[in-house]
Amino acid sequence: MTSGMPPWSPLPVPPCGLGESPFWHTSERALYWCDIPGRRIHRFEPASGRHHAWDLDTEPGSLAPLPDGRLLVAMRDGLWRFDPRRGDRHRLAAAPYDTATERFNDGKSDPQGRFWVGTIYEPRDPARAALYRYAHGRLDRIAGDVTVSNGLAWSPDGHTLYWTDTKAHTVYRLAFDPADGTVSQREVLVRFPPRAPDQPLDAYGGRPDGAAVDAEGAYWVAMFEGQRVLRLSPHGQVLEQLALPVRCPTMVCFGDDDLRTLYVTTARDKRPADELAQQPWAGQVLRLRVNVPGLPVNFAQA
């Protein structure tokens, strides 16, 4: 297990309020991510240093690449096909919930191109959020009874789906059928202790947020408010812990040509002023070279 502070560095772009859904576009050699409260999609090319951003009229929760250069974007009001070259978008599916209290959150494509996306129930109680699958023009509800759907990722063989309820501090492991995109045998992979009343943040390990799987099948998860990223085995054991210079990581992905750069989006929205003064990189996308490569991004079909 790693100790001490690894040599993180921030991307040379303005910070996000709450960065999310980073992915490395393998053919464009560029990193994409979104800023949820900032209502913006970002793109950065490490080789040239070029940064582009697109403003939206409501919150983007997640995004995935499409084979034709466009993006599938999950927004509060539904799923959209977005063209970064033209800046226009076309709605694929309306939101299947009350947009006054719920929005799309973490989403990713499976290896077969089906787009999986969960929601966040903003009142937080009861657990009304759900997980959906978009395929062949249909948006189907697959599972529910969570509050903040997060942490979607697939094992290298494509037969295990990881899924998190952040508020419940729980990561689940589900059997996944690649042929028809069905899930079964939902079980707890790991459950982290919640923050106790009056427990200082420095003594709190955080709650599981966005995640990614590496080429060896380990599950890397950002621990929101825990100021760390964990690398977990497929059975839930902590293999490695990476300390961060910011309190609130939100999601990880692997990028660059060898997929050995770990990119981590972070948050600064609604954080205490004294915390932000001590952590000037809050809201930045951070990067670190790691030993084990990740898996390439899955392209959506829409």
N, C-alpha and C positions, 0 to 999 in steps of 0.2 A: 504494500500500500504506500502510495506516495505521500510524503510530508513536505512541509514548507510551501513556498509560493513559486509555482512554475513561471517561466518567462512569457506571460501573456503580452500581447500587443493589440491595440485597437485599430480598426480600419480608419483611414483618414477621411471620414465622412461625419456629418452632424449626428448627434445622438437621437435615438427614438424615445418616445414616451414609453412604449412597450413593444420592443422588437419581438417578432415571432416568425415561425415557419421558414427558417432558412433552408435553401437547397442549392447544391452546386450543379449548374447546367453544364453537362459534360461536353457538348459540342460547341457551346458558346464560350466555354472556359470563364464563366462568370458566376457570381453569387447573387441569388435573389433572396429577399426577405420582405416582410411587411411590418408596418408600424400600426398597431390596432387603433389606439386613440388618435394618432396623427392622421389616420385615413389615407395611408400612402403605401405604395409599393416601391421598393428600392432594388437597384441592380448595380453591382460593382465588379469591375474587371481588375484583378490584382496585377496583371502584366502591364497594363497601361495606366492604371490609377483612375480610369474614367468611372464616374458615378452618375447614374440617372435615377430620377424619381418621378412617379406619376401620382397625382392627387385623385382621390375618389370621393364620392358623396356620402358614403357610409363606411362602417368599419370592416376592413378585411381581416378575417380570422386566420386564413391559411391559403396557400396556393401551391399549384403543381404545374410542371411543364407539359405542354402538348407537343406532339411530333412536328407540327407545322410552324413552330416558333411562337405560338400564342400561349396563354396561360389559362388554367382553370382556377378561378378565384372564388373562395367561399366567403360571402359577405353577410352582413346581418339580414339582408332582404332576399337572400337566395344564392344559387350557384350561377356564376357568370363565365363566359368565354371572353377573355381580354386580349387585345392585340397591342403589345407594347410599341410596335412600329407606327400605328395609326392613332393609338390612344383611345380607341372605341371599344365597346363591350356589348355582348349579347347575352340575355338571360337564358340559362338552360333549365333552371328549375326554381320555382318560388320557394320561399322559406316555409316549412311545414309546421310552424309554431307561431306563437304570439311574439312578434318582433319587439314589443314593448318590454318584455321581460326575459327574452332569450335571444341568443345569436349563435351563429356558427363559430367554432373555435378550431382546435387542431385538426388538420386533415392531411392525408397522404394517399397516393395511389398504391395499390398492390402490384405485384409483378405482372399481372395480367391486364393492367390498365384501368381497373375499377377504382373509383375515387371514394375513399372512406373519410367521413368527417363527423365529428361530434359537436355537441353544443355546450354552452355554458348557461345555466339557469341563474340569472343575476341576483335574485333575492336570496339565493343559496339554500333556502329551506322552503318546502321539501325538495327531495332529490328528483327533479323533473327533467333533467337533461338526458340526452340519448345519443346513440351512435347510428349513423346512416351510411348507406352504400348507394353510390350513383353509378349506374351501368346501363347501357343501351337505352338511354333517355329516361330511365326510371330512377326515382329516388325512394328507397325503401328504408324503413326503420328496422334496425337489426337488434338493438339491445337498449336497455334503459336503466332507470333507477340509479343514476349518478347525478352529481351536481356540476362538476367541471370536467368534461371529457378531454383527455390529453394523452400524450405519450404513445401515439400510434407508431408501430414499427413491426417489421416482419423478420423472422429468422432467415439465415442464408438459404435454407432449403425450401422456404416458402410455406412450411406447414405449421408455423406458430405465429399467432398475432399477439402482440403486446398492446395493452390498453390500460390507461390510468384514470382514476378519479382523484384529482388533485386535492380536493377538499377532504376526502376520506383518507388521504395519505397512503393510498394503496395502488400497487401495480398488479394488474391481472395478466395471466397467460391463458390464451384460448387456442384450442385446436382449430386449424384453418384448412379448408379444402380448396386448393388452388383451382380445381376444375370448375366448381360452381360458385365459389366465393361465399360459402357458408361457414359459420363458426359453431363450436360446441365445446363442452368440457371446460367451462370458465372456472379458473381457480386462482387463488391468490399466489402471486410470485413473491411479493414482499410487501409488508405493511410497516410503515415508519411511525414512530410515536408522535402524536400531535403536540403542539406547543401547550405547555401547562399554563394555567393562569399566573400572571406576573413573572413568567420565565423570561429572562433576558434573551434578546435575539442571538447574542454571542454563544449562548448555551443551547440553542435550538438548531437541529440538523436540517430543517427545511422540509418541504413537501414536494413530491415528484411532479414535474411539469413535462416539457417536451423532451423527446428522446430520439435515439438512432441506434442501429445495430452495426457492429463492425464485421469484418470478414471472418473472424473467429467465432461469431455468434454471440458476443458479449453485448449487453444492453447498456448504453450510455445515457444517463438521465440527468437533466438539470434540476437541482434542488432549490426551488424558489424560497427565498429568505434564508437559505442555508449556506449561501456563499460558497458553493462547491458543486462539482460534477462528479457523479459516481459511475464507475464501470462495474456492472453486475454480471455474474455468470448466468447461464440459462436456468439455473436453479435458485437464483436470488442471492447468492453470496457476493459480498463486496470484494472485488478483485483489486480495485484501485480507487483512490480518492484524489481529486485535483482541486486544490484551494483556488479561490477566485478573488480578485481585488474589488469585487462589487457584491452587494448583498443578494441581488435578485436575478439570477440567470433564468431564462425562460425556455430555451430549446437549443439543441446541438445538431450539427450536421458535419459530414466529412467532405472536404473539398481539395482543390488543386489537382494537377494531373495525376498524382499518385494516390489521391484520396487519403493523404496522411496529415492534412491540416484540419484540426478540429476548430470549427467556427461555433461561437456561442452568442446568441442574442441575449440581451439583458433589458432591464426595465428601470425607469426612474419616475414614472408617473405615480403621483400620490405618495411618494416616499418622503420621510421627514427631512427638513432642511439641513439639520446637523449631519445626517447620514450622507446626503448629497455633497455637502461641503468636504467630507472626509473621503468620498469615493467619486472623484470627478469623471471616472469612466462609466458610471452608471448610465444605461441607455445605449452604450456603444456596442458594436459587434466586436467581440474579442476573438483572437486566433492563437493557436498553439500547435506546434508540430508534435505528433504522437507516433508511437512505434508501430501500431497495428492500423492498417488502412480500413476505411469504411466500405460500405456497399454503394454502388452508383445509384442515383436517384431513379425511381420508377416514373415513366411517363404516363400521363393519363390519356384515356381515349374518350373523346366527347365530340 
